């Protein structure tokens, strides 16, 4: 009887560790996906030169729609539901609206491109910080691996001293998101190695 209990315990521990690995990989995939989206957005900007507001909004709507299947692949394993996805999209929408409004206010202190760069970095950081706080409230642990992406706003002062603030902003986001994804993957590998 005791050997069966020990076997059952081993099986449950293996299942639990696999779920943890899947969770870390899912989060890493999310950061990689959005890093690719940001870099693709900059490629699109280079091609279109001056895209219209409708073209920019269409790009981001398509990006969100394409993200949904990726999210669906692990939602059952992680115990997520559509409401969780919808709340993240709603929160993202609020920060996108802020990105459209804040540059006008900041133009009193800097030119438009610099204002947009500062707004994007601060909005991305604020969005991820709110998500991390939500995780802290729900699970009791702050996701430290997200700190590189959350701290994107720390590069905002540097934007004022670069000649191409929008390109600089894109590189900062891709770099910090990439580091965050790497940290999650390293954590996943650590769980597998235990």
Protein Blocks (a to p, Z undefined) as FASTA:
>chain_A
ZZmmmmmmmmmmmmmmmmmmmmmmmmmmmmmmmmmmmmmmmmmmmmnopacfklmmmmmm
mmmmmmmmmmmmmmmmnopafklmmmmmmmmmmmmmmmmmmmmmmmmmmcfklmmmmmmm
mmmmmmmmmmmmmmmmmnopacfklmmmmmmmmmmmmmmmpfblmlmmmmmmmmmmmmmm
mmmmmmmmmmmmZZ
